[in-house]
Amino acid sequence: MTLIQSRVALLLSLLSMVARGTPLHAQMSTPHLGAPAAPTFVIHRVTEVPRLEAFLASSAGAETSAVTDFRQREPGDGMPVSQGTTAYLSYDDANLYVVFVCRDDPTRVRANVSRRDDISHDDHVIVYLDTFHDRKRAYRFAVNPLGVQQDGILTDGQSEDLSFDAVWSAEGRMTDSGYVVRMAIPFRSLRFSNDSVQTWGIALGRAIRRENERAYWPQITKGRRGFVSQLGTLQGLAGISPGRNVQVNPYSVLARARILDEGIPGHVTQGDQRIGADAKLILRDAYTLDATANPDFSQVETDDPQVTLNQRFEVFFPEKRPFFLENAGFFETPVTLLFSRRIVDPAAGLRLTGKASGWAMGAFAMNDREPLPPGDPDAGRDAWIGVARLQRELGNQSTIGLLATDREFLQSAKADRMFSADGRWRAGKYWRVNAQLMRSESVQDGTRTSDWGALGEVSFNSRPFDYKGIYQEFGPAFSAPLGFVNRVGFRRTKQGADYTVRLKNGPVTTLGPAASVDAYWDHETGQLLDRDAAAEFVMQLRGNSKVLLNRHQSFERFEGTGFRPEATEAEVGTEWVKWLGLTASYIWGTAVNHEPAVGVAPSLAPARQAVVKVTLHPTSQLRLDQSYNYVGLWTSAGSRIVGETQFREKLNYQFTPLFSLRAIVDWIAIDADTTLSAEDARQRNLGVDLLLTYLAHPGTALFLGYTDRYQNLEILPGPPRDLAPSGSASMSVGRQLFVKASYLLRF
C-alpha cells in the first residue's frame, strides 16, 4: 500500500467509526433532519420610508409588519426574552427596513459611542439575511442602542467573519422605556438572485450583555447543530434587484520616517508617497472580482501584545490588513494552509470569490516584493503567489473542498506548492466529522522534497455534553511557507470532553467540568515527544462574568531529555457593571528553560505567568484598555533566570460616530541572568502610536498617524562607531508620521 493510500484509508476508517449505521447519502438527501418547519414572515412594501421618530412616538405605520416572539438561546434555551422586544420589517424599491423597539431600564442598558464594529461589549440588535436561501451563509447586521454599526458574514461550520463591510445606515435612540434602533439596508449592498420574487432566510436577534442573554426570532436552539440552517423564511419581496456594483476605491499615502540603520550605525530619513487603487466588480450576482494596483497593505491597528519569551514554536499573530480579511473565509481549511501575513509587500493582485448552486470558490494571484527576511539567500527577490480554493456543499452542513497554493521565486530555482483535500460531514443530529489530507512540494536549486500531512476530527455536540477527538500528523519534510504550521515531524492524538449544567435562575448561568489529553509522538520512531493532561472547571455568571480553574500535568521531550512540567491556572473575569471590564489570570508551576546560555543544559524551573486586562468606560465616548503580561523562570533557590513584562495602555475617544482618536503606549522589559539564559541581560522597548480617524463609511476614510519606537541603545562615538546597550529606552529606532486617505466610488 502506498503512503497516500494509507493516509486515505486511515481517514475513511475514522469516518466509518462515527457514521456506522447511518448511511451518509441519507443524511445528505435530508436537508433538515428532524427539524421543525421554519416559520415564515411575510413582508410588505411601503410607500413612505419608516422614520425613527414615528416609533419613538409609538405610531408605527400600518404597512409595517411586526415580530414579537423572541426566544432565548442563552442562557435559557427556549425561554421568552427577558425584556420586551418588537421588530418591524418593511421594504421599498431601494432598501430593507428593520426597526427594533426594545423595552428595558435605560439606566441598565449598555451602550457606548464607539468605533464601527466595536459593539460586542454593548447591548445590540441583529438581523441575519440568507439572501440565497441556501441555509449555509448569511449576512449579519448589528446596531447598538446609540446607532453604532457592526456587519459581517456567518457561515455554518466557521467562525463569524466581521471583516465584511457594507454601506448601509442605522440610527439609535435611548428612551424612557429602553431604546429604539432603525436599520436601512440597501439592496445594492447585498448579493442575491435575479428572480422577480425573492425568498430569503431571516433571523432577528437581541443581545442583553448584563444577563449573558441572546434571544432570537425564530427560536434558534443550541440543541441543534448549525445557526443559519435554523433561520426563518422571509417572503413577500418582489420587484427588487441586487446591486450591480462596480466599485473603485483609490487611496493615497504620504509618510516620512526616521529609522536607525544598525549598519552605520546612525539614523536615516526616508519618505514614501504612494497612490494606488482597489476595484471591485460583481459578476452574475454571486461572484466578486477584486483587483488591486500598488496597494497599501500596511495595517493601521497594531498587534495585541503576546508573550514570545521562552517559546519553542512560532507564536500566531492574526491578520489585520483589510484586503486580506475580506472574504478570507473562502480560503479556510481545517489546517491553516494559507496565512496571509506571509505575503509581505505585494505590488498588484487579482482575487475572485463567490458562491452559487452549492459551489463556493476563491482564487487570487499576486506578487510579493519582500517574501523573505534579510539573511535568506533569496531575500530581495520577487515571488509570484497563486491560490485556488473550491468547495462543494453536500446536503445539510456537509462539504468537500480542494485547495492549491503556489509560490514561485523569480530569477531563482525555488518554488513551494501545497495541495489539499478536505471534507466536513454531519452524521446524525449531534456528530460531525472533519478530515483533511495535505501534500507539500518544495524545489530548491533543482532538488525536490515533498511530504504528507493528515487531519481527522470527530466531534459530538449536544446541549449538555461536548466531545472532540483529533488525529493529526505531519511528515518531517512537510513544509507550508504560505500557511501557519509551526511544527512538523509528529503524530498527534487529542481527546477532550466537557459537561455543562445550565441554570435558569440565580447569578450562575452555566457551570461544569472539562478534561483533555493531548499527546505528540515522533513521526518516524514513535517516541513520545509531548503530552498534556488537563482538567478544568468553568463557571459562568450573569454580568458576563467567569471563574475558571485549570490543572495541567505534562511531559515534554526537549533536546533529547524528558521533562515533566506542571501548571495550575486560576482566572476570573467580569463585566458586572457597565463601566468596568476585568480579566485576571495567574499560572504557577514549572516550565522548561528552552533558551539556556551557551554551555548550559535545558532544565526544569519554577515558572510564573500573570495576565491582567482592565477596560474602563468613564463616559460613553471614552474607553481605556490596560493590559499587563508577565512571564518568568526562577531557579530553585529563588533567583530569576529570565523574565518579561509587557504593559499596554490604549485609549479610544469617539468624538462623533465618524471621528475618533486612538492612542497606544506599549512597554516591554526583559531581564535575564546571562549565566543561565541566552537572552540579553537587559532589554527595554517603548512604543507610542497615535491615530486620528475620520470614517465616513467603509472605503471612505482619512487617517493621520504617528508612531515611535524606543530601545535601550546608544551610539558609541568610536572610531569605529558602534551600538551598545544603555540604561533606559531613550533612543528612537523608528519614527513615522503618515497621512492616508481613501474614497469609495460606486457605480
N, C-alpha and C positions, 0 to 999 in steps of 0.2 A: 504494500500500500504506500502510495506517495505521501509526502508531507502534507500537500493540500488536501488529499483525500482524508487523511487522518484528522485534520482540523475540521473539515466539514462534517465528518462522522461524529466527532465529539459534540458539535453544536446541535446536530439533529437528534442525538441521543438525549441531550439536555431538554430539548423541546418536547420530545415524546414522553419524558417522565412526567411533565406537567399536564400535557394535553391528552394523555392516555384516557380513552373512554369518552372523549369529547371531540367528535370529528371537526377538524379545522374548517372544512368547507361549509359545515352547518353554521358555524359562528359567523363566517363571512357573509352568508346569504341572509342572515337575520340581523338587520342593522340595529334594532333596538330591543334586544333580547330581554324579555321580562319587564320592559319599561312601560309605564302608562303612556297613553297618547298625550302629546304635548298640547297644552292649552293654546287656544287661538285668540288673538286680539285683532279686531277689525278697525283700521284707522280711517279717518275721514279727512277729505281735502277741505281747506279753509280758504276763504276769500280775503281775509284780513290777517296780517301777521299777529300771532299772540304776543301780548305785551306783559312784561313782568308786573306792571302796576295793576293790571286787572286782577291778577291772582293775589297780590297783596291786599286788594280791596275785596277779595272773595267774590269776584264777579267774572269767573271764567266763562268764555263763550260756550254756547250750547253745541257748537260744532266740534269741540274737543272731547275726546273720549278718555275715561279715567280708569286707572288701576289702583286698587286699594289692598288687595290680599297679599301682602308681603309676608314671607315666612323665613325664619332664621335658618341659616346653615351652621353658624357658630354663635353662641355656644350651645343653644338648644335646638337641635336639628328638628325642623318641622313646626316649632312653636311660632306664634304670631310675633311680628316685630314689636319690640318693647315700646316704641314711640310711634304715634300715628303718622302714616306716610301715604300720600296720594300722588300719583304721577299722571299727567295729562299729555296725550300724544295727538299730533296733527301734522299736516304737511301741505305744501303748495308746490308750484312748479319748480322751485329752486331749492327748498330746504325741508328737512325733517325737524320738527319742533318737539321738544320734551320739556315739560315744566314739572318740577317736584315741589310739593308743599309738605314740609317736614315739621311736625309738631315736636316741641322739646322745651325744656327750661333754657332760655337763652344764656343764662349765666354758666351753664354746664357744657354748652356746645364748644367744641374745639375747632377754631378757625384762625388762620393767620394769612396776612398778605405776604405771599412767598413767591419764589421763582416758579415759572411754569414747570409742571411735572412734579414739583416738590410738595405734594399734599398727602403723602402716605401717613403722616402723623396727625392729620386733621380728620374730622368728620367729613364725609363726602357722599355724593350720589353718583351712580354709574349707569351707563347704557352700553349694552353689548349688542352688536349687529352682525349677524351671519348673513351677509348680503348674497352669497351664492347658495345659501341654504344646504350646505354640504355637511353640516354638523361636525365640522372639524376645526374651523378657523373663524375668528370673529374680531371685528374692530371693537376697541374699548374706549369710551369717552367718559371721563370723570370730572367733577367740579366740586370744589369745597364751598362752604356757605358764603364766602366772600367773592366767589366767581373765578378763582384761580383754576386753570385747566390742567388736565393730565390726559394723555392719549397713548394708545399702544395697540398691540396685536396679541391675542390669546389663541394659541394653538394647543389642542388637547395633546398631552404627552410631552409638552415642552414648557419651560418656564415662561412667564409673561414677558413680552418684549415691549419695553417702554421707549425704545429708540424711535418708533414710528411717530412722525409729526405731521399733522394735517392742519389746514387752515379752516377754522370754524370759530364760532363766537359763543360766549357764555357770560352770564351775569348772575350775581347772587346778592341777597339782601337779608340781614338779620331782622327779625320781627319780635314783637312782644310774646309770641307763642312759638317761636322756633326760627325757621328760616325758609326762604323760597329761592329756588335756582331755576334759571331758564337756559336751555341749550338750543342753538340753531346750527344744524349740521348740513352744510351744502352737499347736494348730491354729486357735484363735480369733485368733491374731495374723497369720494368713495368709488370703488370698483364694483360693478355688478353687470348682469347680462343686459342685452338689449330688448328683452321681452316687453311687450306693451303692458302686461300685468305682472307685477312682482310678488313673489312670496319669499319672505326673509325669516331667518331665525332672530329672536329677540329675547333679551332679559333686562330687567330693571333692578337696580340694587341700591342699598343704603348701608353705609358703614358708620357705626357709633363707637368711637375709639374707647371711651371710658368703660364700656361694657364688654370690650372684645367682641363686639357683635357685628355680624354681616347678615343681612336679610335680602331676599330676592323674590321677585315675581318673574316667572313661575317658581315654585319651590325647587331649589337645587340642593339635593341631599348629598352628604358625604358617604351615604350607604351605596352609592353607585359610582363607578369609575367615570371619569370624564366630567367636564364642565360644559363645554359648548354643545355636546350631544344632548344635554338636558334643557336647552333653550326652548322657549315657546315659539309659536308661529305668528308672524305678522302678515296680515292680509289687508287688501284694500288699496295698496299703492298702484297707481295706474297713470300712464301718460308722463312718466319721468324718464330722464335719460342720464346715463353716467357721464362723468367728466371726460371730455376729450382733450385731456390736458397735454399741452406742450409747455414745459416749464424751463426757463433759463435762469440760472442763479449766478450772476457774476459777482466776483469779490475782489478786494484789493487789500494788501497788507503792506504797511510801511514799518520797518523796525530798525533800531540801532542797538548794537550790543558792544559791550566791553568785557573781554574774557581773558583769563590767564592762560598764556601759552607756556606750558612747562618746559618746552624745548629751549626757550631763550635763556632763562625764564623771564617773563615780563608780560605786561598787559598789551593787548592789541584791540583795535576798534574795527568792527565790521558793520556793514549795512546790508539791508535786504529790502528790495522793492519788488513786489510780486503782484501780478494781475493774472487771474485765472477765472474759470467758469465751470459750473456743473450744469448739465442739461438732462431733462427727463422727458421721455416720450411714452405715452400709453399706447400699447398695441393690442387691438382686438379686445379691449376692455379688461383683459386679465393679465397681460404681461407688461412689464415696465422695463424700458431700456434707459439706462443711466450712462452718460458719458461725462468724462472729466478731462480738462486740459489744464496743465500746470496747476494742479490742485494744491490747496493748503491743508495738509493733513496734520498740522500741529493741534495738540489738544489744549483747550482753554482751561479745563479743570485739571488740577494736579492730582497725582495718585494719593490715595489714602495711605497713612503710614502703616507699614508692616515690619515686623522683626525679621531680619535676614541673618542675624548673627548666629553662628554655630549651626547652620542648616546644611544637611547633607545634599539636598536636591534643590533645584531651581524653585523659587517662590513665584506664584502666579499673580500678576498684576492685570486687572481686567482692561479691555479696550475702552477708550473714551472718545475716539475720534468719530464724528458724526457720520462720515461717509461709510465707514466700515460697520457702524452699529445698525444702520438702516438695512432692513431685510436680512440681517445676519442669520435669522432662523432658517432660511432656505439652505444654509450650508452646514447646519449642525448634524453631527453624528454622535452616537453614544460615547466614543472616544474622540477627544478634541484633536482632529487631524488638520484643521485649519484654524490657526491662531493669528489673527490679522496683525497683531503687533510685530510679527516677524517681517512685515512689509514696512520698511523704514521711510523711504523717501521717493515715492513714485512721481513721474512726470505726466503720465496720461494713462487713461484706462477706460474700459467699457464693461458694463455689467448688465446682464439680462436676468430678470426674475419674474416668476409668475406661476399661476395655478389655474388649471381648467380641466374639467372632465375627469377628475380624480388623479390628475398628474400634477406634480409640483416640480419646478426646475429652476436652477440657478447656475449662472456661469459668469465668470469675469476673466478679463485679461488685462494686465498692466505691467509696466516696467518698474524696477526699483533701482534707484541710483546709488543706494548705500545699503546693500543687503547684508554685508558682513562687517564686523567690528575691525578697528585698526589692529594690525598684527597678523591677521589672517592672510595667507598667501594670495588670496583672490580679493582682498579688500580694495575698494576703489573701482571695481569692475561692475558694470550694469548687469542686471539679471532680468529676464522676462519670466513672468509668472502667469500660469493659466490654471483655472479651477473650474470643474464642472460637477454638478450635483443633480441627480434625477431621482424622484421618489414617486411611488405608486401607492395609492390607498387601496386597501383590501377590506371591504366591509367595515365593521364598527371598530374604530380605533386600532386598526391593523395596517401596517405599511411595510413596504420593502424599498430599499434605496441603494444607489450606487454613487460613489464619489471618486474623482480622479484629480490629483494635483500634480503640477509640473513646474519646476524652477530650472531654467536654462541660463547659464552664465555666458555672456558674450566674450569672445576672444579667449575662451578657456574651455578645455575639455572636461567640464564639470556640470553635472546635472543631478537633480533629485526628483524622484517621482514616487507617487503614492497611489495605490488602488485599493478600494474598499467596497464591501457589500454589507449591508446591514438590514435588519428587519425588526419590527415590533409587532407582536401578536397578542391579542386579547383572547384568553382561554377561559370561558365561563364568566361569571359575574365578578369574581374577585382577583383572578390570576392574570398576570401579564408576563410575557417573555420578551426580552431584548437579546439580540445577538449581532455580532459584527466580526467579519473576517477581513484582515488587512495584509497587504504586501507592500514593502518598500523596496525601491531600487535606487542605488546611487552609483554615479560614474565619476571617477576621479583620475585624470590623466590616463584614460583608457582602461582603467581597472574597474570592473563592475562588481558590486556587492549587493546582496539582497537578503531579505529575511521576512518572517511572518509574525503577525500578531493576531490574537483572537480574544473575543469577549463573549461571555454568556451570562445572562442575568435573569433570574426568576423572582418575581415579587408577588406578594399576596396582600391586598389592602381591603380590610373591612373597617367598619366604623370603630370597633374597639381594638382590633389586633392588626399589626402590620409585620410582614416578614420580607426579607430580601436576602437572596443568595447570589454570589458573584463568583465566576471563574474567569480569570484573565491571564494572558501570557504574552510575552514579547521575547523573540529570539535575541541573542546577544548582538547581532549585526543590524537589528531593526533601527531605522532612522527616520524621524519625522521633522525635518528642519522647518517646515511650514506649520507644524502643529505644536501642541503642548503635551509632550510625552517625556516626562522628566526622569524616567527610569526604564531600563530595558534589561534583558537577560534574566527574566524571572518567570515563575508560575505562581499564581496567587489564588487563594480562596478566601472569601469573606462571607460570614453568616451573621445576620443581625435581626433582632425582633424587638418590638415594643408593644405594650398594652396600655390603653388609655381609658380611664374612667372619666365620664363627663357628668358634671353635677348641674342640676337645673337651678338651684338656689344657693345663696350664700356667696362669700367673697371668692371661693375657689371655683374655677370653671372646669379645669381638667387636671388630672394627675395620673402618674403611672410610671412603671419601671421600663428600662430598656437594657439590652445586653448585646454584645457583638464580639466576634473573634475574627481577626484579620491576620493572615499568615502569608509569607513570601518564601519560595524555595528557589534555589539556583536552577536555571533552565536546563543546564547540562548535567550536573552531578546530583540534583535533587536535595542538596544540603539546605537545611533551614537557614534562611537569611534574617528574617524578622518575623515577630509575632506580637500582636497586641490584643489582650483580652480586656474588655471594658464593661463596666456595669454602671448604670446611670439611673437617677430618679429625677423626674421633672414635675414641677407643679406650676400651673398657670393660674393667675388670679385676675380679677377684674382690674381695670385701670392699666391694661396691657402690662401686667407685672408677671415676673417669673422667678422661681427659685430652682436651682439645679445643683445636684451633687454627682460627681463622676469619679470613678476609680479605675486606674489603668495598671495592669501588670504586663510587662513586655519582655521580649527578648530581641536583641539586636546584635548582628554579627558585623563588625567593622574592622577592616584591615586584618581579617583572619582571626580575630578574637571575639568571643561571645560575651555579651554584657546583658545584665538583667535590670534595666531601668524600671522605675515605678513612679506613679504620679497620682496625686489626689487634687481634684478641682472643685471649687465652690464658686457659684455665680449667682448674683441677684440682679434683677433689673426691674424698673418700674416707670410708668408714666401716670401714676395715681392722680397727680394734679396736672392741669393742662399746661402750666408754665414750666414744668420740670420733667426732664427725662434722665434716667440714671441707669447705667450698667456697670457692674464691677465684678471682676473675677480674679481669683488667686489660685495659682497652681504651685504645689510644693512636692518635692520628691527627689529623684536622681535622674541624671542625663549623662550621655557620653560626650566628652570633650573631643569634637570632631576636628578641631584645628589646633593641635598641640604645637608647642615650639619645636624647632629642629632638634632632633635627638631625644625627644620626649615621647613616650608611647601614649596612645589614646588611653583614657581612663574613665571610670565611672565616678561622677562627682555630684555632691548635693546641688540641686537646682531650684530656682525660684522664678516665677513669672507672674506679673501683675498687669492687669488691664483695667483702666477706669475711663468711662466715657460719660460726659455730662452735657446735656443740652438744656439751655435756658431760653425762655421766651419772655423777656421782660415786658415787651409790648407785642402787638400783633404783627408789627413790621420788622422787629429786630429778633434775630436768632443768633445765639452764641453756642458754639460747639467746642468743647475741650476734650482732648483725648490724651491719655498717659499710658505708655507701654514701658515695661521694664522686664528684662530677662538677664539672668546671671548664673554663673557657676562658681562654686567655692571649693576649697579644699576641706578635708575632714577636720582640720584644725580651725576652720572658720575664716581663713584669709581668701580674698577674692582672686579667682583665676581670670575671669573676664566678665564684663557687664555692659549692657547697652540700655540707655534711657532715651525714649522718644517722647516729645511733647508737641502737641499741635493746638493752637488757638485759631478758631475760624469764626469770622463774623460775617453775617449776611444781613444787610439792611435794604429793605424793599421800599424805596421812596414812593413808588406807584406800582401797579401791576406790571408796568412795562420797563421801569427804570430801577436799577439795583446797584449796590456796591458790595463787593466781596473782598475780604482781607484775610490772609492766612499767614501765620508765623509758625515755622517748624524749627524745632531744636532737637539735635541728635548728639548724644555724648557717649563715647566708648572708652572704657578704661580697662587695661589688661596688664597682667603680670607677664612680662615678656620671657621670663624663665619657664613659664608653663603654657603660654598661648602664643600663637603665631600672629595675633593681631598687634597693631601698633600700640604703644603704651598709652597714648592719649590722643583721641580724635574728637574734634568739636566741629559741628556743622550747623549753620544758621541759615534759614531761608525765609524770604519775605515775598509775598505775592499780593498785588493789588489789582482789582479788575472792576471797571465801571462798565455796565452793560445796559444798552437800550435794545430791547427785543420787541419789535412791533408785532411780529408773528414769525413762525418758523421760516427761515430763509431770508428774512429782512431784519438785520441787526447791525449794531455798531458797538465795538469793543475798544476800550482804552485800557491797556495793561502795563504793569511794571513788575519785574521780577529781579531779585538779587539773591545771590548765594555767597555765603562766607565760610571760610575754613580757618583752622588754627595753623596758618602758614606765614612765613616771612621770607623775603628775598635777601640773601646774604650778598653784600656788595662785591665780594671776590677781590681780585680775579682768581678763578673764574666765578661768575655769578652762579648762585645755587639756591635751591629751595630748602628750607628747614622748618621743623615744627616750631610753633610759638605757643605762648601760654593761653591765648584766647582766640576765638573765631573772629578776628578783626580784619582779615584780608578778603576783599571781594574777588571771587574767582569767576563770576558770571553774572553780568548785569544787563538787562534788556528793557527797552521801552518800545511798545508796539501799538499800532492802531490798525484795526481790522474792520472793514465794512462789507456788507453783502446786501443784495436786493433781489427779491424774488419776483420774476415776471411770469405770469400765467396767461396762456392763450387758449 
